[in-house]
Amino acid sequence: MHRIQQINKPEKSFYLAAKNHWDNIAKPLGSFGELEEMIQKIATIQETVDVDMTHRAVVVFCADHGIVEEGVTQCGSEVTVLCAKAIAEGTSNVNAIANAYHASVHVVDIGMKTNADTDKIILRKIAYGTRNFTKEAAMTESEMISSITTGMDLVRDLKRSGTQIIVSGEMGIGNTTSASALASVLLGLPTKAVTGRGAGLSDEALRRKIVTIENGIKLHAPSPDHPLHLLQTLGGLEIAAMTGLFLGGAVYHVPVIIDGVISAAAAAISYQLNPFCAEYMLASHCSREPAASGLLKMMHLKPVIDAGLRLGEGTGGLLLLPLLDGALALYRHAHTFDEEKMERYRKLS
């Protein structure tokens, strides 16, 4: 955890150099919108104007949640391990998209109740699921810290192996309940305002989910000013590991893409620990889950996709990659004002 102290605001010279490069391309200034900003941000993180995203990875953390016993989900915890195995063996939703965009998929068992019957999962199990946070803290302090450390270590190891950009992903039945609980506290909003139907809930089950979160918050009285206590009491092992992924991106200077509301909640915890973390994150899309937009705004991040996505696994985050590839193609190969002997556009107020 001492590595968090190493996180600093990135040096802006490469950001300005990349902006100058954009402004020399023969097009109206800023006309590629938020994608220009993202390329500049990646240039800053990579500390080069020659941005490269050739080697990309999705990290999918898998864990179970004790809160499922409160009837807040459509299916049971047994689905987590089935989905994790499918992802590890390359047959799930995230694999289809990752294959299309040439990203490797790394599946990590950080806390599933059941061990998957495959040797293709990275085994980093901290515990066999969290506890029911309406009765006790979801994790011990040691479990939470170990999960965060695991996430940071994976960024370090991926960077050493050549990975240049990471997409955050997760699989864990019940994790929208934890994410909504975290968001309610972080944003200071009523539970009802930030709680959605997850993978699909009836009106009655949604009301039960809201009451469950309210009971957990009442029991633990967490504060946004104490993000580790908040994460420990109401979070999940995979959410803690993703928190480490975002912290690791800032420590090791690797851009990390936020997927949906689960990873946005993890990103927001890392932001509370050190606001400079946001300088190393990219927001892919705004999930249909009601907490998503508020969490991204809290970190001053702008998603570029608004398509009502809520699939998870890192699928929405992956969809940012072709947009970045298109922006990078323009950045690298488009004609310039100098080449065309054209007068440059000027910024007008």
Summary of the structure (lengths in Angstrom):
residues: 349
radius of gyration: 20.2
end to end distance: 45.7
largest distance: 70.3
contacts: 1308
relative contact order: 0.18
helix: 52%
strand: 10%
